[in-house]
Amino acid sequence: MLQPKRTKYRKQMKQVRHLKGVETRGCDLEFGEFGLRATESGWITNREIEAARIAVSRFVKRGGKLWIRIFPDKPLSKKPAETRMGSGKGSVEQWVAEVRAGRMLYELTGVSRELAREALDLAASKLCLKTRIVEYSDKLL
């Protein structure tokens, strides 16, 4: 699973206000010919990122090259069930990536157009956000 090797602070506040607006950085295809772009904002967990990566790599039979353009660097803590109020903050349960609308999530190259579309469709079904498949040729228009 993806998670940072070390962080300055073990726990963070949730703060959803970072997710307002549209992303201005990391929105274009930089490495591949096909990409998966988020069309809404939200959190993507490290398990979702890994599940989508596995789905794509299995579908293209380990052909082509896949880039993951997001990294889960935000810890989410959770208190155990049936615990009384107080006694501090819960332990870190999962890591998430904060994604705003317009962010490029995955990029793929080295496969045909149809194969790339189907593979990225599979990846999109593993994610909790609405996404859109983009091509390098769209950027040139």
VENZI-V162738 format. One record per helix or strand of 2 or more residues. SS is the DSSP state (helix for helix, strand for strand). FROM is the first residue (numbers start at 0). TO is the last residue. If there is no record, write none. Layout:
BEGIN
ss=(SS,SS)
from=(FROM,FROM)
to=(TO,TO)
END
This chain:
BEGIN
ss=(helix,strand,strand,helix,strand,strand,strand,strand,helix,strand,helix)
from=(15,33,41,45,64,73,90,103,112,130,135)
to=(18,37,44,58,67,77,98,108,125,134,139)
END
